[in-house]
């Protein structure tokens, strides 16, 4: 089992993978994937029941990625976890590649759902959680990752009602609360606050965490397993573009990749932890 420092180092490696993938692809999303690297690392290396050598293992937990456009972080994490060679990350968004700009379930083993249209992931996750409950399965969980911007979609709230009505305590939703979407700050496009109060009003157990604090991510996911009457939503406050100064908090990086010069600067920042250490590549 990885220690917290080892997990943090892994997340930094994954951020570097993301930058390399995006600059080679020449298209894709930067801010969200960089912001979610800590959470994906915690999930794949400490939380999920899964087997990279047997992606269809029946006893596995299921992870639904609702905001499919951040899939580079999932590809990079899966590669580091052993699902496929890290070298394959260079094929992102190429013709015939298994690593498309939005995930396709049948192309890549270990990908539970195809996604792209926002707002549909929680409905899919509720269906999976309900199926496990009907079958009397108690030792598996469903995880659903969502962006904050897609909470503007009405069917998210229909799924929230469903999850509470049927007491889907085997479901953990994680919201990337990074406060940006492609057209600007979420609170300018469509205000979401008081977000925790809204989820509580819909009957969910709510946990708020720093999405870059590895221990908090792990503790929140483990705590959710002890909730026996409600589904749990973890609101993870994250920094979009985390680790790269000129990307952080800037909504213009929601949906564009770095060019070669920008990628060089970004990798330098990540390799040297923003200048705090001397880079091994210098």
C-alpha positions as MATLAB code, in Angstrom:
seq = 'XXXXXXXXXXXXXXXXXXXXXXXXXXXXXXXXXXXXXXXXXXXXXXXXXXXXXXXXXXXXXXXXXXXXXXXXXXXXXXXXXXXXXXXXXXXXXXXXXXXXXXXXXXXXXXXXXXXXXXXXXXXXXXXXXXXXXXXXXXXXXXXXXXXXXXXXXXXXXXXXXXXXXXXXXXXXXXXXXXXXXXXXXXXXXXXXXXXXXXXXXXXXXXXXXXXXXXXXXXXXXXXXXXXXXXXXXXXXXXXXXXXXXXXXXXXXXXXXXXXXXXXXXXXXXXXXXXXXXXXXXX';
ca = [
       0.000    0.000    0.000;
       1.351    3.419   -0.957;
       2.051    5.933    1.794;
       0.681    9.478    1.589;
       4.038   10.898    0.310;
       4.176    8.120   -2.306;
       0.633    8.927   -3.411;
       1.481   12.627   -3.687;
       4.525   11.789   -5.827;
       2.371    9.550   -8.012;
      -0.159   12.355   -8.505;
       2.635   14.664   -9.615;
       3.804   12.061  -12.143;
       0.236   11.807  -13.416;
       0.069   15.597  -13.876;
       3.219   15.431  -15.989;
       1.673   12.617  -18.040;
      -1.373   14.812  -18.651;
       0.708   17.706  -19.974;
       2.679   15.379  -22.276;
      -0.521   13.779  -23.585;
      -2.246   17.062  -24.309;
       0.652   18.731  -26.088;
       1.138   15.662  -28.293;
      -2.576   15.497  -29.071;
      -2.808   19.201  -29.799;
      -6.309   19.255  -28.321;
      -8.118   18.431  -25.108;
      -8.825   19.806  -21.644;
      -6.110   20.919  -19.219;
      -7.595   22.479  -16.085;
      -9.941   19.734  -14.886;
      -7.554   16.790  -15.332;
      -4.732   18.572  -13.481;
      -7.126   19.495  -10.676;
      -8.378   15.949  -10.216;
      -5.027   14.116  -10.209;
      -4.930   13.764   -6.406;
      -8.429   12.310   -6.229;
      -7.873    9.810   -9.051;
      -4.600    8.746   -7.461;
      -6.285    8.150   -4.101;
      -9.107    6.210   -5.746;
      -7.001    3.886   -7.916;
      -4.171    3.323   -5.415;
      -6.023    3.268   -2.056;
      -9.800    3.150   -2.356;
     -11.146    1.107   -5.274;
     -11.471   -2.665   -5.250;
     -10.101   -3.432   -8.701;
      -7.619   -5.603  -10.562;
      -5.777   -4.088  -13.541;
      -4.906   -7.615  -14.714;
      -8.593   -8.592  -14.670;
     -10.562   -5.413  -15.543;
     -13.876   -7.306  -15.666;
     -13.414   -8.909  -12.235;
     -17.018   -9.297  -11.000;
     -16.105   -8.279   -7.440;
     -14.733   -4.881   -8.474;
     -16.077   -1.467   -7.495;
     -17.409    0.615  -10.389;
     -16.208    4.121  -11.198;
     -18.448    6.249  -13.424;
     -16.803    9.345  -14.908;
     -19.690   11.681  -15.657;
     -17.614   14.623  -16.903;
     -15.896   12.631  -19.622;
     -13.862   15.557  -20.917;
     -11.386   15.193  -18.024;
     -10.589   11.631  -19.093;
      -6.832   12.293  -19.636;
      -6.418   12.102  -15.847;
      -8.212    8.764  -15.794;
      -6.114    7.376  -18.662;
      -2.873    8.501  -16.989;
      -3.923    7.014  -13.636;
      -5.037    3.729  -15.199;
      -1.732    3.447  -17.061;
       0.232    4.054  -13.864;
      -1.966    1.471  -12.107;
      -1.091   -1.157  -14.730;
      -4.099   -1.324  -17.059;
      -1.983   -0.591  -20.139;
       1.536    0.663  -20.947;
       2.329    4.260  -20.041;
       3.749    4.667  -23.548;
       0.202    4.278  -24.958;
      -0.725    7.637  -23.427;
       0.995    9.247  -26.431;
      -1.893    8.034  -28.614;
      -4.482   10.318  -26.966;
      -7.065   11.504  -29.534;
      -5.267    9.784  -32.441;
      -7.184    7.882  -35.123;
      -7.827    4.244  -34.058;
      -6.491    4.914  -30.545;
      -8.235    3.373  -27.526;
      -7.738    6.711  -25.772;
     -10.295    9.012  -27.305;
     -11.054   12.562  -26.142;
     -14.100   11.253  -24.319;
     -14.101    7.709  -22.911;
     -15.604    4.853  -24.901;
     -16.499    1.820  -22.796;
     -15.927   -0.858  -25.420;
     -12.548    0.440  -26.539;
     -10.652    0.279  -23.251;
     -10.905   -2.474  -20.603;
     -11.627   -0.982  -17.204;
     -13.799    1.817  -18.554;
     -17.269    1.259  -17.090;
     -19.259    3.746  -19.174;
     -19.035    5.882  -22.270;
     -19.444    9.552  -21.404;
     -19.440   12.971  -22.958;
     -22.901   14.524  -22.638;
     -22.814   16.155  -19.224;
     -25.267   15.392  -16.440;
     -25.937   11.720  -17.182;
     -23.316    9.992  -15.022;
     -25.179   10.144  -11.726;
     -28.233    8.494  -13.303;
     -26.021    5.661  -14.572;
     -24.367    5.325  -11.166;
     -27.738    5.232   -9.392;
     -28.829    2.430  -11.712;
     -25.692    0.420  -10.940;
     -26.085    0.988   -7.188;
     -29.748   -0.004   -7.334;
     -28.878   -3.186   -9.243;
     -26.364   -4.206   -6.556;
     -28.951   -3.534   -3.875;
     -31.603   -5.624   -5.652;
     -29.089   -8.465   -6.015;
     -28.235   -8.252   -2.302;
     -24.566   -7.439   -2.982;
     -23.118   -5.642    0.043;
     -19.353   -5.575   -0.510;
     -19.115   -3.482   -3.686;
     -19.540    0.247   -4.196;
     -20.317    2.623   -7.021;
     -18.331    5.836   -7.344;
     -19.454    8.702   -9.579;
     -17.196   11.631  -10.397;
     -18.880   14.830  -11.546;
     -17.893   18.391  -12.378;
     -19.548   21.336  -10.670;
     -20.564   22.906  -13.995;
     -22.644   19.876  -14.950;
     -24.744   20.337  -11.811;
     -26.577   22.880  -13.944;
     -28.137   19.913  -15.767;
     -31.600   19.078  -14.442;
     -31.258   15.315  -14.646;
     -28.506   15.429  -11.999;
     -31.148   16.482   -9.507;
     -33.624   13.854  -10.701;
     -30.937   11.244  -10.026;
     -30.250   12.819   -6.624;
     -33.914   12.378   -5.707;
     -33.810    8.753   -6.858;
     -30.657    7.981   -4.880;
     -32.143    9.361   -1.672;
     -35.548    7.720   -2.171;
     -33.993    4.259   -2.479;
     -31.370    4.815    0.253;
     -28.465    4.006   -2.066;
     -25.834    3.935    0.681;
     -23.532    1.953   -1.622;
     -23.108    5.047   -3.806;
     -20.439    7.726   -3.361;
     -20.543   10.774   -5.619;
     -17.540   13.088   -5.783;
     -17.981   16.626   -7.104;
     -14.990   18.496   -8.501;
     -15.787   21.918   -7.038;
     -13.242   23.979   -8.975;
     -15.565   26.934   -9.635;
     -14.941   27.144  -13.392;
     -16.580   25.916  -16.565;
     -15.855   26.559  -20.212;
     -17.668   29.917  -20.362;
     -16.376   31.347  -17.083;
     -16.768   31.056  -13.304;
     -19.684   28.812  -12.294;
     -21.071   31.493  -10.016;
     -21.293   33.849  -12.993;
     -22.743   31.351  -15.480;
     -25.246   29.757  -13.069;
     -24.738   30.155   -9.302;
     -24.604   26.841   -7.409;
     -24.203   27.875   -3.781;
     -25.238   26.962   -1.121;
     -24.143   23.659   -2.691;
     -23.776   21.564    0.507;
     -27.204   22.703    1.723;
     -28.791   21.747   -1.616;
     -27.464   18.189   -1.429;
     -28.539   17.853    2.208;
     -32.005   19.056    1.214;
     -32.096   16.305   -1.423;
     -31.441   13.699    1.284;
     -27.731   13.007    0.818;
     -24.969   12.700    3.396;
     -22.557   15.536    2.607;
     -18.809   15.698    3.238;
     -16.631   18.669    2.286;
     -12.886   18.219    1.755;
      -9.764   19.813    0.312;
      -9.450   17.822   -2.922;
      -5.661   18.117   -2.842;
      -5.291   16.746    0.672;
      -4.674   13.051    0.056;
      -5.520   12.018    3.604;
      -8.820   13.893    3.505;
      -9.770   12.208    0.213;
      -9.038    8.766    1.642;
     -10.787    9.447    4.959;
     -13.906   10.797    3.246;
     -14.195    7.790    0.920;
     -13.710    5.372    3.822;
     -16.190    7.237    6.005;
     -18.830    7.023    3.248;
     -18.726    3.227    3.579;
     -20.064    3.532    7.133;
     -23.148    5.543    6.145;
     -25.985    3.042    6.135;
     -29.128    4.999    5.210;
     -28.147    7.554    2.546;
     -25.955    8.007   -0.503;
     -22.904   10.179    0.163;
     -21.681   13.143   -1.837;
     -18.131   14.392   -1.312;
     -17.707   18.011   -2.356;
     -14.008   18.269   -3.156;
     -12.694   21.827   -3.394;
      -9.956   21.771   -6.016;
      -7.744   24.163   -7.959;
      -8.264   23.935  -11.717;
      -4.888   23.626  -13.446;
      -3.303   22.548  -10.132;
       0.497   22.647  -10.179;
       0.907   25.012  -13.155;
       0.857   28.692  -12.158;
      -0.322   30.134  -15.458;
      -3.235   27.677  -15.657;
      -4.501   27.739  -12.069;
      -7.987   29.263  -11.587;
      -8.116   30.482  -15.235;
     -11.279   29.236  -16.943;
      -9.663   29.754  -20.370;
      -7.695   26.545  -19.683;
     -10.861   24.540  -19.205;
     -10.915   23.318  -22.775;
      -7.537   23.916  -24.419;
      -4.136   22.182  -24.401;
      -0.757   23.836  -23.897;
       1.444   24.562  -26.912;
       5.021   23.264  -26.904;
       6.484   26.270  -25.092;
       3.705   26.284  -22.503;
       4.085   22.539  -21.989;
       7.817   22.992  -21.395;
       7.101   25.612  -18.706;
       4.379   23.457  -17.153;
       6.589   20.376  -16.962;
       9.391   22.418  -15.408;
       7.010   23.641  -12.698;
       5.737   20.146  -11.994;
       9.186   18.527  -12.007;
      10.631   21.148   -9.650;
       7.449   21.594   -7.563;
       7.271   25.234   -8.659;
      10.974   25.806   -8.113;
      11.125   24.399   -4.583;
      13.572   21.704   -5.692;
      16.168   21.511   -8.446;
      14.774   19.488  -11.329;
      16.508   16.267  -12.242;
      16.145   17.279  -15.895;
      18.087   20.545  -15.448;
];
